[in-house]
Amino acid sequence: MHDARDAEDTRLLEAGEKGLLVRGYYGVIIDRCRLKVRDPERALDVAHEVVVRLMSELARGRRYRVPFRVVVHKVIEWKVKEHFQSLRYDEELDEWLRRASADSDEPLEGDDGFRALLDGLTELEQAVLRLRYDEDLDFGEIARRLGKEPNAVHQIHFRALRKLRGRAA
């Protein structure tokens, strides 16, 4: 069965039918994301990120040494992991903000407090945090807006949180 699927995937790639290729995996993508994420709305968001990642790689002419079906499952795995990491980062920052607010006479929940937190961060770190927490965007959307790879956005976000946690200590 895999041989026939792999042959069809190769044919679609060579014919430039990237949309059809990814569409053929959409059911698998949705099912795996629902199984892993459990929250139906968030699972669809993760599935969307998987499709966007696959389509952007194919549009850039990316070629793979493994069958495309393997790539699909690997990208699903990465995007699900990224989803749960972003939830953990949100919880860490929320916890830090609550603790910092309790230790300070100035409330941090207001815009002025949040903007004061950003002082001392690079412009890129500030932009990532503003997009993440002011506009409530996910890492994939932040990456698209800033013209960066999602992994780079994660690294920038992680660095910024580390700096903020260092101030709280």
DSSP file (Angstrom, degrees, kcal/mol; ACC not computed):
  #  RESIDUE AA STRUCTURE BP1 BP2  ACC     N-H-->O    O-->H-N    N-H-->O    O-->H-N    TCO  KAPPA ALPHA  PHI   PSI    X-CA   Y-CA   Z-CA
    1    1 A M     >        0   0    0      0, 0.0     4,-2.1     0, 0.0     5,-0.2   0.000 360.0 360.0 360.0 -42.7    0.0    0.0    0.0
    2    2 A H  H  >  +     0   0    0      1,-0.2     4,-3.3     2,-0.2     5,-0.2   0.867 360.0  58.1 -63.6 -35.3    2.8    2.4    0.9
    3    3 A D  H  > S+     0   0    0      1,-0.2     4,-2.2     2,-0.2    -1,-0.2   0.921 108.0  45.4 -61.9 -42.9    4.5    1.8   -2.5
    4    4 A A  H  > S+     0   0    0      2,-0.2     4,-2.2     1,-0.2    -1,-0.2   0.917 115.1  47.6 -66.4 -42.5    1.4    2.9   -4.4
    5    5 A R  H  X S+     0   0    0     -4,-2.1     4,-2.7     1,-0.2    -2,-0.2   0.927 112.2  49.4 -64.3 -44.5    1.0    5.9   -2.2
    6    6 A D  H  X S+     0   0    0     -4,-3.3     4,-2.3     1,-0.2    -1,-0.2   0.889 110.4  50.9 -62.1 -39.4    4.6    6.9   -2.5
    7    7 A A  H  X S+     0   0    0     -4,-2.2     4,-2.3    -5,-0.2    -1,-0.2   0.912 111.6  47.4 -64.6 -42.5    4.5    6.5   -6.3
    8    8 A E  H  X S+     0   0    0     -4,-2.2     4,-2.5     2,-0.2    -2,-0.2   0.899 111.0  51.6 -65.7 -40.6    1.4    8.8   -6.5
    9    9 A D  H  X S+     0   0    0     -4,-2.7     4,-2.4     2,-0.2    -2,-0.2   0.916 110.5  48.9 -61.4 -43.1    3.1   11.3   -4.2
   10   10 A T  H  X S+     0   0    0     -4,-2.3     4,-2.6     2,-0.2    -2,-0.2   0.907 110.6  50.9 -62.9 -42.5    6.2   11.3   -6.4
   11   11 A R  H  X S+     0   0    0     -4,-2.3     4,-1.9     1,-0.2    -2,-0.2   0.927 111.1  47.8 -61.3 -45.3    4.0   11.8   -9.5
   12   12 A L  H  <>S+     0   0    0     -4,-2.5     5,-2.5     2,-0.2     4,-0.5   0.894 112.0  50.1 -64.4 -39.8    2.2   14.7   -7.9
   13   13 A L  H ><5S+     0   0    0     -4,-2.4     3,-1.2     1,-0.2    -2,-0.2   0.939 111.8  47.1 -62.7 -46.6    5.4   16.4   -6.8
   14   14 A E  H 3<5S+     0   0    0     -4,-2.6    -1,-0.2     1,-0.3    -2,-0.2   0.817 111.5  51.7 -66.0 -30.0    6.9   16.0  -10.3
   15   15 A A  T 3<5S-     0   0    0     -4,-1.9    -1,-0.3    -5,-0.2    -2,-0.2   0.504 114.3-118.1 -83.3  -4.6    3.8   17.4  -11.9
   16   16 A G  T < 5 +     0   0    0     -3,-1.2     2,-1.5    -4,-0.5     3,-0.3   0.686  68.1 141.9  76.8  17.0    3.9   20.4   -9.5
   17   17 A E     >< +     0   0    0     -5,-2.5     4,-2.1     1,-0.2    -1,-0.2  -0.453  10.2 150.5 -89.8  62.3    0.5   19.5   -7.9
   18   18 A K  H  >  +     0   0    0     -2,-1.5     4,-2.5     1,-0.2     5,-0.3   0.889  68.3  53.5 -64.8 -40.7    1.6   20.5   -4.4
   19   19 A G  H  > S+     0   0    0     -3,-0.3     4,-2.7     1,-0.2    -1,-0.2   0.918 110.7  46.2 -60.9 -44.7   -2.0   21.4   -3.3
   20   20 A L  H  > S+     0   0    0      2,-0.2     4,-1.9     1,-0.2    -1,-0.2   0.888 110.6  54.5 -64.6 -38.6   -3.3   18.0   -4.4
   21   21 A L  H  < S+     0   0    0     -4,-2.1     4,-0.4     2,-0.2    -2,-0.2   0.957 114.1  38.9 -59.7 -52.0   -0.4   16.3   -2.7
   22   22 A V  H >< S+     0   0    0     -4,-2.5     3,-1.7     1,-0.2     4,-0.4   0.891 111.5  58.7 -68.0 -39.1   -1.1   18.0    0.7
   23   23 A R  H >< S+     0   0    0     -4,-2.7     3,-1.3     1,-0.3     4,-0.4   0.855  97.3  62.4 -58.1 -34.8   -4.9   17.7    0.3
   24   24 A G  T 3< S+     0   0    0     -4,-1.9    -1,-0.3     1,-0.3     4,-0.2   0.712 108.4  42.2 -63.9 -19.4   -4.5   13.9    0.0
   25   25 A Y  T <> S+     0   0    0     -3,-1.7     4,-2.7    -4,-0.4    -1,-0.3   0.395  84.4 100.3-104.3   0.5   -3.1   13.9    3.6
   26   26 A Y  H <> S+     0   0    0     -3,-1.3     4,-2.8    -4,-0.4     5,-0.2   0.882  81.3  51.0 -60.1 -40.9   -5.5   16.4    5.1
   27   27 A G  H  > S+     0   0    0     -4,-0.4     4,-2.6     1,-0.2    -1,-0.2   0.916 112.3  47.0 -61.2 -43.2   -7.7   13.7    6.7
   28   28 A V  H  > S+     0   0    0      2,-0.2     4,-2.7    -4,-0.2     5,-0.3   0.914 112.1  50.9 -64.0 -43.2   -4.6   12.1    8.3
   29   29 A I  H  X S+     0   0    0     -4,-2.7     4,-2.3     2,-0.2     5,-0.2   0.944 112.8  45.2 -60.7 -48.8   -3.4   15.5    9.5
   30   30 A I  H  X S+     0   0    0     -4,-2.8     4,-2.6     2,-0.2     5,-0.2   0.939 114.4  48.5 -60.9 -48.5   -6.8   16.3   11.1
   31   31 A D  H  X S+     0   0    0     -4,-2.6     4,-2.3    -5,-0.2    -2,-0.2   0.923 113.3  45.8 -61.2 -46.4   -7.2   12.9   12.7
   32   32 A R  H  X S+     0   0    0     -4,-2.7     4,-2.3     2,-0.2    -1,-0.2   0.899 113.5  49.6 -65.3 -39.9   -3.6   12.8   14.2
   33   33 A C  H  X>S+     0   0    0     -4,-2.3     4,-3.0    -5,-0.3     5,-0.5   0.909 111.6  48.7 -66.0 -41.3   -4.0   16.4   15.5
   34   34 A R  H  X5S+     0   0    0     -4,-2.6     4,-1.5    -5,-0.2    -2,-0.2   0.901 112.4  49.4 -63.4 -40.1   -7.3   15.7   17.1
   35   35 A L  H  <5S+     0   0    0     -4,-2.3    -2,-0.2    -5,-0.2    -1,-0.2   0.907 119.4  36.5 -64.8 -42.5   -5.9   12.5   18.7
   36   36 A K  H  <5S+     0   0    0     -4,-2.3    -2,-0.2    -5,-0.2    -1,-0.2   0.885 125.8  34.7 -80.6 -40.2   -2.8   14.3   20.1
   37   37 A V  H  <5S-     0   0    0     -4,-3.0     2,-1.5    -5,-0.2    -3,-0.2   0.832  77.0-165.4 -89.6 -34.7   -4.3   17.7   21.0
   38   38 A R     << +     0   0    0     -4,-1.5    -1,-0.1    -5,-0.5    -4,-0.1  -0.202  59.8  99.4  77.2 -43.9   -7.8   16.6   22.2
   39   39 A D     >  -     0   0    0     -2,-1.5     4,-2.9     1,-0.2     5,-0.2  -0.660  69.7-147.6 -74.7 115.6   -9.3   20.2   22.1
   40   40 A P  H  > S+     0   0    0      0, 0.0     4,-1.8     0, 0.0    -1,-0.2   0.865  93.1  46.4 -57.0 -41.8  -11.1   20.2   18.8
   41   41 A E  H  > S+     0   0    0      2,-0.2     4,-1.7     1,-0.2     5,-0.1   0.930 116.1  44.0 -68.1 -44.3  -10.5   23.9   18.1
   42   42 A R  H  > S+     0   0    0      1,-0.2     4,-2.5     2,-0.2    -1,-0.2   0.861 109.6  57.8 -68.1 -34.4   -6.9   23.8   19.0
   43   43 A A  H  X S+     0   0    0     -4,-2.9     4,-2.6     1,-0.2    -1,-0.2   0.905 106.5  48.7 -61.8 -40.8   -6.4   20.6   17.0
   44   44 A L  H  X S+     0   0    0     -4,-1.8     4,-2.4    -5,-0.2    -1,-0.2   0.877 109.5  52.6 -66.5 -36.7   -7.7   22.4   13.9
   45   45 A D  H  X S+     0   0    0     -4,-1.7     4,-2.1     2,-0.2    -2,-0.2   0.927 111.3  46.2 -62.3 -44.2   -5.3   25.3   14.5
   46   46 A V  H  X S+     0   0    0     -4,-2.5     4,-2.2     2,-0.2    -2,-0.2   0.916 111.3  51.9 -64.8 -42.7   -2.4   22.8   14.8
   47   47 A A  H  X S+     0   0    0     -4,-2.6     4,-2.4     1,-0.2    -1,-0.2   0.903 108.2  52.2 -59.9 -41.0   -3.6   21.0   11.6
   48   48 A H  H  X S+     0   0    0     -4,-2.4     4,-2.7     1,-0.2    -1,-0.2   0.916 108.2  50.6 -61.2 -43.0   -3.7   24.4    9.8
   49   49 A E  H  X S+     0   0    0     -4,-2.1     4,-2.5     2,-0.2    -1,-0.2   0.874 108.5  52.9 -63.2 -36.6   -0.1   25.1   10.9
   50   50 A V  H  X S+     0   0    0     -4,-2.2     4,-2.6     2,-0.2    -2,-0.2   0.946 111.1  45.9 -61.8 -48.2    0.9   21.6    9.6
   51   51 A V  H  X S+     0   0    0     -4,-2.4     4,-2.9     1,-0.2     5,-0.2   0.915 112.6  50.2 -63.1 -43.3   -0.6   22.4    6.2
   52   52 A V  H  X S+     0   0    0     -4,-2.7     4,-2.6     1,-0.2    -1,-0.2   0.922 111.8  48.6 -61.0 -43.8    0.9   25.8    6.0
   53   53 A R  H  X S+     0   0    0     -4,-2.5     4,-2.2     2,-0.2    -2,-0.2   0.936 113.5  46.1 -62.6 -46.7    4.4   24.4    6.9
   54   54 A L  H  X S+     0   0    0     -4,-2.6     4,-2.5     1,-0.2    -2,-0.2   0.936 114.7  47.2 -61.9 -46.7    4.1   21.7    4.3
   55   55 A M  H  X S+     0   0    0     -4,-2.9     4,-2.6     1,-0.2    -1,-0.2   0.892 111.8  50.1 -64.2 -39.8    2.8   24.1    1.6
   56   56 A S  H  X S+     0   0    0     -4,-2.6     4,-1.5    -5,-0.2    -1,-0.2   0.899 111.5  48.5 -67.7 -38.3    5.5   26.7    2.3
   57   57 A E  H  <>S+     0   0    0     -4,-2.2     5,-2.4    -5,-0.2     4,-0.2   0.930 113.9  46.2 -64.7 -44.2    8.3   24.1    2.1
   58   58 A L  H ><5S+     0   0    0     -4,-2.5     3,-1.5     1,-0.2    -2,-0.2   0.891 109.4  54.6 -65.6 -38.6    6.9   22.7   -1.1
   59   59 A A  H 3<5S+     0   0    0     -4,-2.6    -1,-0.2     1,-0.3    -2,-0.2   0.825 105.1  54.1 -64.3 -30.5    6.6   26.2   -2.6
   60   60 A R  T 3<5S-     0   0    0     -4,-1.5    -1,-0.3    -5,-0.2    -2,-0.2   0.472 123.1-107.8 -81.9  -0.6   10.2   26.9   -1.8
   61   61 A G  T < 5 +     0   0    0     -3,-1.5    -3,-0.2     1,-0.2    -2,-0.1   0.694  54.3 175.3  85.6  19.1   11.1   23.7   -3.8
   62   62 A R      < -     0   0    0     -5,-2.4     2,-0.3    -6,-0.2    -1,-0.2  -0.342  12.1-160.8 -61.3 135.6   12.1   21.6   -0.8
   63   63 A R        -     0   0    0     -2,-0.0     2,-0.3     2,-0.0    -1,-0.0  -0.898   4.5-146.9-117.2 149.7   12.9   18.0   -1.7
   64   64 A Y        -     0   0    0     -2,-0.3     4,-0.1     2,-0.1     7,-0.0  -0.887  16.7-150.3-121.7 147.9   12.9   15.1    0.8
   65   65 A R  S    S+     0   0    0     -2,-0.3    -1,-0.1     2,-0.1     3,-0.1   0.590  86.7  57.6 -88.1 -13.0   15.0   12.0    1.1
   66   66 A V  S    S-     0   0    0      1,-0.1    -2,-0.1     2,-0.0     5,-0.1  -0.730 105.7 -77.9-111.9 163.2   12.2   10.1    2.7
   67   67 A P    >>  -     0   0    0      0, 0.0     4,-1.4     0, 0.0     3,-1.0  -0.264  42.3-116.8 -58.8 149.5    8.7    9.5    1.4
   68   68 A F  H 3> S+     0   0    0      1,-0.3     4,-2.6     2,-0.2     5,-0.2   0.824 113.3  63.6 -60.0 -33.1    6.4   12.4    1.7
   69   69 A R  H 3> S+     0   0    0      1,-0.2     4,-1.8     2,-0.2    -1,-0.3   0.861 102.3  50.6 -60.4 -35.0    4.1   10.5    4.1
   70   70 A V  H <> S+     0   0    0     -3,-1.0     4,-2.1     2,-0.2    -1,-0.2   0.899 108.9  51.3 -68.4 -41.0    7.0   10.3    6.6
   71   71 A V  H  X S+     0   0    0     -4,-1.4     4,-2.8     2,-0.2     5,-0.2   0.922 107.5  53.5 -60.7 -44.7    7.5   14.1    6.2
   72   72 A V  H  X S+     0   0    0     -4,-2.6     4,-2.2     1,-0.2    -2,-0.2   0.934 110.8  45.3 -57.1 -48.5    3.8   14.7    6.9
   73   73 A H  H  X S+     0   0    0     -4,-1.8     4,-2.1     1,-0.2    -1,-0.2   0.856 112.6  51.1 -67.1 -34.6    3.9   12.7   10.1
   74   74 A K  H  X S+     0   0    0     -4,-2.1     4,-2.4     2,-0.2    -1,-0.2   0.921 109.9  49.0 -68.4 -43.1    7.1   14.3   11.3
   75   75 A V  H  X S+     0   0    0     -4,-2.8     4,-2.7     2,-0.2     5,-0.2   0.889 109.9  52.6 -64.3 -38.6    5.7   17.8   10.7
   76   76 A I  H  X S+     0   0    0     -4,-2.2     4,-2.5    -5,-0.2     5,-0.2   0.943 109.4  49.6 -59.1 -46.9    2.6   16.8   12.7
   77   77 A E  H  X S+     0   0    0     -4,-2.1     4,-2.2     1,-0.2    -2,-0.2   0.921 112.7  46.8 -58.1 -46.0    4.8   15.7   15.5
   78   78 A W  H  X S+     0   0    0     -4,-2.4     4,-2.7     1,-0.2    -1,-0.2   0.918 113.2  48.1 -63.8 -44.2    6.7   19.0   15.5
   79   79 A K  H  X S+     0   0    0     -4,-2.7     4,-2.1     2,-0.2    -1,-0.2   0.863 111.4  49.7 -68.8 -35.7    3.6   21.1   15.4
   80   80 A V  H  X S+     0   0    0     -4,-2.5     4,-2.1    -5,-0.2    -1,-0.2   0.928 112.9  47.4 -66.2 -44.0    1.9   19.3   18.2
   81   81 A K  H  X S+     0   0    0     -4,-2.2     4,-2.3    -5,-0.2    -2,-0.2   0.922 111.2  51.3 -61.4 -44.2    5.1   19.6   20.3
   82   82 A E  H  X S+     0   0    0     -4,-2.7     4,-2.3     1,-0.2    -1,-0.2   0.886 107.4  54.6 -59.5 -40.4    5.3   23.3   19.4
   83   83 A H  H  X S+     0   0    0     -4,-2.1     4,-1.6     1,-0.2    -1,-0.2   0.937 110.5  43.7 -60.0 -48.8    1.6   23.7   20.5
   84   84 A F  H  X S+     0   0    0     -4,-2.1     4,-1.9     1,-0.2    -1,-0.2   0.836 111.7  54.3 -70.4 -31.4    2.2   22.2   23.9
   85   85 A Q  H  X S+     0   0    0     -4,-2.3     4,-2.7     2,-0.2    -1,-0.2   0.911 106.4  52.1 -65.0 -41.1    5.5   24.2   24.4
   86   86 A S  H  X S+     0   0    0     -4,-2.3     4,-2.2     1,-0.2    -2,-0.2   0.874 107.9  51.7 -65.3 -35.4    3.6   27.4   23.6
   87   87 A L  H  X S+     0   0    0     -4,-1.6     4,-2.1     2,-0.2    -1,-0.2   0.909 110.7  48.6 -64.3 -41.1    1.0   26.6   26.3
   88   88 A R  H  X S+     0   0    0     -4,-1.9     4,-2.4     2,-0.2    -2,-0.2   0.910 110.3  50.7 -64.9 -42.3    3.8   26.0   28.8
   89   89 A Y  H  X S+     0   0    0     -4,-2.7     4,-2.5     1,-0.2     5,-0.2   0.911 109.3  51.5 -61.8 -41.9    5.5   29.3   27.9
   90   90 A D  H  X S+     0   0    0     -4,-2.2     4,-2.6     1,-0.2    -1,-0.2   0.923 110.7  48.2 -60.4 -44.4    2.2   31.1   28.4
   91   91 A E  H  X S+     0   0    0     -4,-2.1     4,-2.6     1,-0.2    -1,-0.2   0.898 110.9  51.4 -64.0 -40.4    1.7   29.5   31.8
   92   92 A E  H  X S+     0   0    0     -4,-2.4     4,-2.5     2,-0.2    -2,-0.2   0.929 112.9  44.1 -62.9 -45.5    5.3   30.5   32.8
   93   93 A L  H  X S+     0   0    0     -4,-2.5     4,-3.1     2,-0.2     5,-0.2   0.921 113.3  50.7 -67.5 -42.5    4.9   34.1   31.8
   94   94 A D  H  X S+     0   0    0     -4,-2.6     4,-2.5    -5,-0.2    -2,-0.2   0.927 112.0  48.1 -59.1 -44.2    1.5   34.4   33.4
   95   95 A E  H  X S+     0   0    0     -4,-2.6     4,-2.5    -5,-0.2    -2,-0.2   0.927 112.9  48.1 -61.8 -44.8    2.9   32.9   36.6
   96   96 A W  H  X S+     0   0    0     -4,-2.5     4,-3.1     1,-0.2     5,-0.2   0.917 111.4  50.2 -62.9 -43.3    5.9   35.3   36.5
   97   97 A L  H  X S+     0   0    0     -4,-3.1     4,-2.5     2,-0.2    -1,-0.2   0.913 111.8  47.8 -62.8 -42.4    3.6   38.3   35.9
   98   98 A R  H  X S+     0   0    0     -4,-2.5     4,-2.1    -5,-0.2    -2,-0.2   0.931 115.0  45.3 -63.2 -44.9    1.3   37.3   38.8
   99   99 A R  H  X S+     0   0    0     -4,-2.5     4,-1.6     2,-0.2    -2,-0.2   0.918 114.7  47.6 -65.3 -43.5    4.3   36.8   41.1
  100  100 A A  H  X S+     0   0    0     -4,-3.1     4,-0.6     1,-0.2    -1,-0.2   0.886 111.4  51.5 -65.2 -38.2    6.0   40.0   40.0
  101  101 A S  H >< S+     0   0    0     -4,-2.5     3,-0.7    -5,-0.2    -1,-0.2   0.891 109.2  50.0 -65.9 -39.2    2.7   42.0   40.4
  102  102 A A  H 3< S+     0   0    0     -4,-2.1    -1,-0.2     1,-0.2    -2,-0.2   0.815 112.1  48.5 -68.7 -29.8    2.3   40.6   44.0
  103  103 A D  H 3< S+     0   0    0     -4,-1.6     2,-0.3    -5,-0.2    -1,-0.2   0.514 107.5  68.1 -86.5  -5.2    5.8   41.7   44.9
  104  104 A S  S << S-     0   0    0     -3,-0.7     4,-0.1    -4,-0.6     0, 0.0  -0.817  70.4-140.6-119.5 153.2    5.5   45.2   43.4
  105  105 A D  S    S+     0   0    0     -2,-0.3    -1,-0.1     2,-0.1    -4,-0.1   0.713  90.1  73.6 -78.9 -21.9    3.6   48.3   44.3
  106  106 A E  S    S-     0   0    0      7,-0.0     2,-0.1     2,-0.0    -2,-0.1  -0.809  88.3-122.6 -97.2 128.5    2.9   48.9   40.6
  107  107 A P        -     0   0    0      0, 0.0     6,-0.1     0, 0.0     3,-0.1  -0.451  17.0-163.5 -68.2 139.0    0.4   46.7   38.8
  108  108 A L  S    S+     0   0    0    -11,-0.2     9,-0.1    -2,-0.1     6,-0.1   0.536  73.9  81.6 -97.6  -8.8    1.9   45.0   35.8
  109  109 A E  S    S+     0   0    0      4,-0.1    -1,-0.1   -12,-0.1   -11,-0.0   0.815  76.5  83.5 -70.6 -29.0   -1.4   44.0   34.2
  110  110 A G  S  > S-     0   0    0     -3,-0.1     4,-2.3     1,-0.1     5,-0.2  -0.196  94.6-105.6 -71.2 165.8   -2.0   47.4   32.6
  111  111 A D  H  > S+     0   0    0      1,-0.2     4,-2.9     2,-0.2     5,-0.2   0.890 120.5  53.5 -58.7 -41.5   -0.4   48.4   29.3
  112  112 A D  H  > S+     0   0    0      1,-0.2     4,-2.2     2,-0.2    -1,-0.2   0.910 109.5  48.8 -62.3 -41.0    2.1   50.7   31.0
  113  113 A G  H  > S+     0   0    0      2,-0.2     4,-1.5     1,-0.2    -1,-0.2   0.913 112.7  47.0 -64.0 -43.0    3.2   47.8   33.2
  114  114 A F  H  X S+     0   0    0     -4,-2.3     4,-1.1     1,-0.2    -2,-0.2   0.924 112.9  48.9 -65.2 -43.6    3.6   45.4   30.3
  115  115 A R  H  X S+     0   0    0     -4,-2.9     4,-0.6     1,-0.2     3,-0.3   0.857 106.8  56.2 -65.4 -33.9    5.5   48.0   28.3
  116  116 A A  H >< S+     0   0    0     -4,-2.2     3,-0.8     1,-0.2    -1,-0.2   0.858 102.1  57.7 -64.3 -33.8    7.8   48.7   31.2
  117  117 A L  H 3< S+     0   0    0     -4,-1.5    -1,-0.2     1,-0.2    -2,-0.2   0.844  99.6  59.2 -61.9 -33.0    8.6   45.0   31.3
  118  118 A L  H >< S+     0   0    0     -4,-1.1     3,-2.2    -3,-0.3    -1,-0.2   0.686  77.4 109.6 -75.5 -17.4    9.8   45.2   27.7
  119  119 A D  T << S+     0   0    0     -3,-0.8     3,-0.1    -4,-0.6    -3,-0.0  -0.346  80.1  28.5 -57.4 136.0   12.5   47.8   28.5
  120  120 A G  T 3  S+     0   0    0      1,-0.4    -1,-0.3    -2,-0.0     2,-0.2   0.294  97.6 108.3  93.4  -9.7   15.9   46.2   28.1
  121  121 A L  S <  S-     0   0    0     -3,-2.2    -1,-0.4     1,-0.1    39,-0.0  -0.646  77.8 -99.6 -93.5 157.8   14.8   43.7   25.6
  122  122 A T     >  -     0   0    0     -2,-0.2     4,-2.6     1,-0.1     5,-0.2  -0.268  34.8-107.8 -67.5 162.8   15.9   43.9   21.9
  123  123 A E  H  > S+     0   0    0      1,-0.2     4,-2.5     2,-0.2     5,-0.1   0.889 121.8  50.6 -59.7 -38.6   13.4   45.3   19.4
  124  124 A L  H  > S+     0   0    0      2,-0.2     4,-2.4     1,-0.2    -1,-0.2   0.913 110.1  48.7 -67.1 -42.6   12.8   41.8   18.0
  125  125 A E  H  > S+     0   0    0      2,-0.2     4,-2.5     1,-0.2    -2,-0.2   0.916 112.4  49.6 -62.3 -42.3   12.2   40.3   21.4
  126  126 A Q  H  X S+     0   0    0     -4,-2.6     4,-2.8     2,-0.2     5,-0.2   0.920 110.1  50.6 -61.8 -43.9    9.8   43.2   22.2
  127  127 A A  H  X S+     0   0    0     -4,-2.5     4,-2.6     1,-0.2     5,-0.2   0.921 110.8  48.8 -61.4 -44.0    8.0   42.6   18.9
  128  128 A V  H  X S+     0   0    0     -4,-2.4     4,-2.4     1,-0.2    -1,-0.2   0.931 113.7  45.9 -62.6 -45.7    7.6   38.9   19.6
  129  129 A L  H  X>S+     0   0    0     -4,-2.5     4,-3.0     2,-0.2     5,-0.6   0.898 112.7  50.4 -66.7 -39.0    6.2   39.4   23.1
  130  130 A R  I  X>S+     0   0    0     -4,-2.8     4,-2.0    -5,-0.2     5,-1.7   0.943 113.8  44.6 -62.9 -46.1    3.8   42.2   21.9
  131  131 A L  I  <5S+     0   0    0     -4,-2.6     6,-2.2    -5,-0.2    -2,-0.2   0.884 117.9  45.6 -65.2 -36.8    2.5   40.0   19.1
  132  132 A R  I  <5S+     0   0    0     -4,-2.4    -2,-0.2    -5,-0.2    -1,-0.2   0.930 130.1  18.3 -72.1 -45.9    2.2   37.0   21.5
  133  133 A Y  I  <5S+     0   0    0     -4,-3.0    -3,-0.2    -5,-0.2    -2,-0.2   0.793 128.8  42.7-104.6 -31.7    0.6   38.7   24.5
  134  134 A D  I  <<S+     0   0    0     -4,-2.0    -3,-0.2    -5,-0.6    -4,-0.1   0.913 131.8  24.4 -77.7 -43.9   -0.9   41.9   23.2
  135  135 A E  S   <S-     0   0    0     -5,-1.7    -3,-0.2    -4,-0.1    -2,-0.1   0.479  98.5-132.3-101.5  -3.8   -2.4   40.5   20.0
  136  136 A D        +     0   0    0     -6,-0.3     2,-0.2     1,-0.2    -4,-0.2   0.884  46.4 162.6  56.8  44.4   -2.6   36.8   21.3
  137  137 A L        -     0   0    0     -6,-2.2    -1,-0.2     1,-0.1     2,-0.1  -0.640  36.7-121.1 -93.1 152.0   -1.0   35.4   18.1
  138  138 A D     >  -     0   0    0     -2,-0.2     4,-2.3     1,-0.1     5,-0.2  -0.402  33.0-101.2 -83.6 170.0    0.5   31.9   17.9
  139  139 A F  H  > S+     0   0    0      1,-0.2     4,-2.4     2,-0.2     5,-0.2   0.835 120.1  56.2 -64.0 -33.6    4.1   31.3   17.0
  140  140 A G  H  > S+     0   0    0      2,-0.2     4,-2.1     1,-0.2    -1,-0.2   0.927 110.0  44.6 -63.6 -44.4    3.3   30.4   13.4
  141  141 A E  H  > S+     0   0    0      2,-0.2     4,-2.5     1,-0.2    -2,-0.2   0.889 112.3  52.2 -68.1 -39.3    1.5   33.7   12.8
  142  142 A I  H  X S+     0   0    0     -4,-2.3     4,-2.4     1,-0.2     6,-0.2   0.929 109.1  51.0 -60.7 -44.2    4.2   35.7   14.5
  143  143 A A  H  X>S+     0   0    0     -4,-2.4     5,-2.4     1,-0.2     4,-1.0   0.916 110.5  48.5 -60.1 -43.9    6.8   34.1   12.3
  144  144 A R  H  <5S+     0   0    0     -4,-2.1     3,-0.4     1,-0.2    -1,-0.2   0.915 112.6  48.4 -63.3 -42.3    4.8   34.9    9.2
  145  145 A R  H  <5S+     0   0    0     -4,-2.5    -1,-0.2     1,-0.2    -2,-0.2   0.874 118.1  39.6 -66.1 -36.8    4.4   38.6   10.3
  146  146 A L  H  <5S-     0   0    0     -4,-2.4    -1,-0.2    -5,-0.2    -2,-0.2   0.508 108.7-119.5 -92.5  -4.4    8.1   39.0   11.1
  147  147 A G  T  <5S+     0   0    0     -4,-1.0     2,-0.2    -3,-0.4    -3,-0.2   0.852  72.4 124.4  70.0  33.5    9.3   37.0    8.1
  148  148 A K      < -     0   0    0     -5,-2.4    -1,-0.2    -6,-0.2    -2,-0.1  -0.721  68.2 -98.4-118.2 168.1   11.1   34.5   10.4
  149  149 A E     >  -     0   0    0     -2,-0.2     4,-1.9     1,-0.1     3,-0.4  -0.633  34.9-118.8 -80.8 146.8   11.0   30.8   10.8
  150  150 A P  H  > S+     0   0    0      0, 0.0     4,-2.3     0, 0.0     5,-0.2   0.868 115.1  56.1 -55.2 -37.1    8.7   29.5   13.6
  151  151 A N  H  > S+     0   0    0      1,-0.2     4,-2.1     2,-0.2     5,-0.1   0.897 105.7  50.8 -63.0 -39.4   11.8   27.9   15.3
  152  152 A A  H  > S+     0   0    0     -3,-0.4     4,-2.5     2,-0.2    -1,-0.2   0.897 108.9  51.5 -64.1 -39.8   13.5   31.3   15.3
  153  153 A V  H  X S+     0   0    0     -4,-1.9     4,-2.8     2,-0.2    -2,-0.2   0.907 108.1  52.2 -63.6 -41.3   10.5   32.9   16.9
  154  154 A H  H  X S+     0   0    0     -4,-2.3     4,-2.9     2,-0.2    -2,-0.2   0.924 110.6  48.0 -58.8 -44.5   10.5   30.2   19.6
  155  155 A Q  H  X S+     0   0    0     -4,-2.1     4,-2.5     2,-0.2    -2,-0.2   0.912 112.5  47.7 -64.3 -43.1   14.1   30.9   20.3
  156  156 A I  H  X S+     0   0    0     -4,-2.5     4,-2.3     2,-0.2    -2,-0.2   0.927 113.8  48.3 -62.4 -44.7   13.5   34.7   20.5
  157  157 A H  H  X S+     0   0    0     -4,-2.8     4,-2.6     2,-0.2    -2,-0.2   0.921 111.2  50.0 -61.1 -46.0   10.5   34.1   22.8
  158  158 A F  H  X S+     0   0    0     -4,-2.9     4,-2.4     1,-0.2    -2,-0.2   0.919 110.8  49.5 -60.5 -45.3   12.5   31.8   25.0
  159  159 A R  H  X S+     0   0    0     -4,-2.5     4,-2.3     1,-0.2    -1,-0.2   0.916 111.1  49.6 -59.8 -44.3   15.4   34.3   25.3
  160  160 A A  H  X S+     0   0    0     -4,-2.3     4,-2.4     1,-0.2    -2,-0.2   0.917 111.4  48.2 -63.2 -43.9   13.0   37.1   26.2
  161  161 A L  H  X S+     0   0    0     -4,-2.6     4,-3.0     1,-0.2     5,-0.2   0.895 109.4  53.6 -63.4 -38.9   11.2   35.0   28.9
  162  162 A R  H  X S+     0   0    0     -4,-2.4     4,-2.1     2,-0.2    -1,-0.2   0.913 109.6  48.1 -61.9 -42.0   14.6   34.0   30.3
  163  163 A K  H  X S+     0   0    0     -4,-2.3     4,-1.5     2,-0.2    -2,-0.2   0.919 112.9  48.2 -63.0 -43.1   15.5   37.7   30.6
  164  164 A L  H  X S+     0   0    0     -4,-2.4     4,-1.4     1,-0.2    -2,-0.2   0.906 111.4  49.2 -65.3 -41.3   12.2   38.5   32.2
  165  165 A R  H  X S+     0   0    0     -4,-3.0     4,-1.3     1,-0.2    -1,-0.2   0.877 106.3  58.0 -64.9 -35.9   12.5   35.6   34.7
  166  166 A G  H  < S+     0   0    0     -4,-2.1    -1,-0.2     1,-0.2    -2,-0.2   0.853 105.2  50.6 -61.7 -34.5   16.1   36.8   35.5
  167  167 A R  H  < S+     0   0    0     -4,-1.5    -1,-0.2     1,-0.2    -2,-0.2   0.832 107.7  53.4 -70.1 -32.0   14.6   40.2   36.5
  168  168 A A  H  <        0   0    0     -4,-1.4    -1,-0.2     1,-0.2    -2,-0.2   0.766 360.0 360.0 -75.3 -24.2   12.1   38.5   38.8
  169  169 A A     <        0   0    0     -4,-1.3    -1,-0.2    -3,-0.1    -2,-0.1   0.486 360.0 360.0 -72.4 360.0   14.7   36.5   40.7
